[in-house]
Amino acid sequence: MKEKELFAYQKDMKYVVNKTNGRHSTLIVTKDDMGAENFIVGTHTMDPGGGAPVHTHEKESEAMYFYEGTGIAIIGDKEYQITKDSVMLAPPGIPHAIRNTGNGPLRFVFIYNPPLPEHVSREEYYKRAKDKI
């Protein structure tokens, strides 16, 4: 069995999934790539005006740390302003959405616990997700 790398660099994050509505995701920490158990970490860039529509995760909690840009987050029936250094948690079964309201990109780190089925590895996420969304 191949030893897992416990540190990642930009060159390791070559699989960018370009989603609808100006969204771009890259997985960083996965089970297959780094040995993560029961969670994954990725980065996301949302173009100005872009957004993730209201959706719900059945079993997964999703946490997001916003480090650049501004936007609006909806969690359940509440609306929040996204600013630099803000954090969002979307528990399982709670509808949520994000929209970039700024003039530049909205960038954030996301964590899923447990991972979605396509979050096995960086490459597998790219293969499974690139044509679906």
C-alpha positions as CSV (number, residue, x, y, z in Angstrom):
1,M,0.0,0.0,0.0
2,K,1.3,3.4,-1.0
3,E,2.2,5.7,1.9
4,K,0.0,8.8,2.2
5,E,1.3,12.3,1.9
6,L,0.6,14.3,5.0
7,F,1.4,17.7,3.4
8,A,0.0,19.1,0.1
9,Y,1.2,21.9,-2.2
10,Q,-0.5,23.9,-5.0
11,K,0.8,21.4,-7.6
12,D,-1.1,18.6,-5.8
13,M,-4.4,20.4,-6.4
14,K,-4.6,20.1,-10.2
15,Y,-8.1,18.7,-10.3
16,V,-10.5,21.8,-10.4
17,V,-14.2,21.0,-10.8
18,N,-15.8,23.9,-12.6
19,K,-19.4,23.8,-11.5
20,T,-22.5,25.8,-12.7
21,N,-23.1,29.4,-11.5
22,G,-19.4,30.4,-11.5
23,R,-18.2,27.9,-8.9
24,H,-14.9,26.2,-8.8
25,S,-14.0,23.4,-6.3
26,T,-10.8,21.6,-5.5
27,L,-10.4,18.8,-2.8
28,I,-7.2,19.0,-0.7
29,V,-7.4,16.5,2.1
30,T,-9.1,13.2,1.3
31,K,-8.8,9.6,2.5
32,D,-7.1,8.3,-0.6
33,D,-4.7,11.2,-1.0
34,M,-3.8,12.0,2.6
35,G,-5.4,9.3,4.8
36,A,-8.2,11.5,6.3
37,E,-10.8,9.5,8.2
38,N,-14.4,10.6,8.2
39,F,-13.8,14.2,6.8
40,I,-12.5,16.0,3.7
41,V,-11.1,19.6,3.2
42,G,-11.3,21.5,0.0
43,T,-11.2,25.0,-1.4
44,H,-13.9,26.9,-3.4
45,T,-13.8,30.0,-5.5
46,M,-17.1,31.6,-6.5
47,D,-17.1,34.2,-9.3
48,P,-18.9,37.6,-8.8
49,G,-22.6,37.0,-9.1
50,G,-22.1,33.3,-8.7
51,G,-23.8,31.1,-6.2
52,A,-24.8,27.7,-4.9
53,P,-28.5,27.3,-5.0
54,V,-30.5,26.1,-1.9
55,H,-29.6,22.5,-1.2
56,T,-29.5,20.0,1.7
57,H,-27.1,17.3,2.7
58,E,-28.8,14.3,4.1
59,K,-26.0,13.0,6.4
60,E,-23.2,15.4,6.0
61,S,-22.3,18.5,8.0
62,E,-20.6,21.2,5.9
63,A,-18.4,23.9,7.5
64,M,-17.0,26.9,5.5
65,Y,-14.4,29.4,6.4
66,F,-14.6,32.5,4.2
67,Y,-11.2,34.2,3.7
68,E,-11.8,36.5,0.8
69,G,-14.8,38.4,-0.6
70,T,-18.4,39.1,0.4
71,G,-21.7,37.5,0.0
72,I,-25.0,36.2,1.4
73,A,-25.5,32.9,3.2
74,I,-28.9,31.4,3.8
75,I,-29.1,28.6,6.5
76,G,-32.6,27.4,7.1
77,D,-34.8,30.5,7.2
78,K,-32.0,32.9,8.3
79,E,-29.9,35.1,6.1
80,Y,-26.3,36.1,7.0
81,Q,-23.7,38.5,5.6
82,I,-20.5,36.7,4.5
83,T,-17.4,38.8,5.2
84,K,-13.7,37.9,5.4
85,D,-12.9,35.6,8.3
86,S,-16.5,34.5,8.8
87,V,-17.6,30.9,9.3
88,M,-20.7,29.0,8.4
89,L,-22.0,25.6,9.5
90,A,-24.7,23.7,7.5
91,P,-25.8,20.7,9.6
92,P,-27.4,17.6,8.0
93,G,-30.9,18.2,6.8
94,I,-30.8,22.0,6.9
95,P,-31.3,23.8,3.6
96,H,-28.5,26.3,2.8
97,A,-27.3,28.5,-0.1
98,I,-24.4,31.0,-0.8
99,R,-24.2,33.9,-3.2
100,N,-21.3,36.1,-4.1
101,T,-22.5,39.7,-3.8
102,G,-19.1,41.3,-4.2
103,N,-17.1,42.6,-7.2
104,G,-14.3,40.0,-6.8
105,P,-14.1,36.3,-6.1
106,L,-15.6,34.8,-2.9
107,R,-13.0,32.2,-1.6
108,F,-13.5,29.7,1.2
109,V,-12.3,26.5,2.7
110,F,-14.9,23.8,3.1
111,I,-15.0,20.7,5.4
112,Y,-17.5,17.8,5.0
113,N,-18.1,15.3,7.8
114,P,-18.6,12.6,6.7
115,P,-17.4,13.1,3.1
116,L,-19.9,12.9,0.2
117,P,-19.6,9.7,-1.9
118,E,-17.6,11.4,-4.6
119,H,-15.0,12.8,-2.1
120,V,-12.9,9.6,-2.2
121,S,-9.8,11.4,-3.7
122,R,-9.0,14.5,-5.6
123,E,-9.0,12.7,-8.9
124,E,-12.2,10.7,-8.2
125,Y,-14.0,13.9,-7.3
126,Y,-13.0,15.4,-10.6
127,K,-14.1,12.3,-12.6
128,R,-17.5,12.0,-10.8
129,A,-18.4,15.6,-10.4
130,K,-17.2,17.4,-13.5
131,D,-20.0,16.3,-15.8
132,K,-22.8,16.3,-13.2
133,I,-23.0,19.9,-12.2
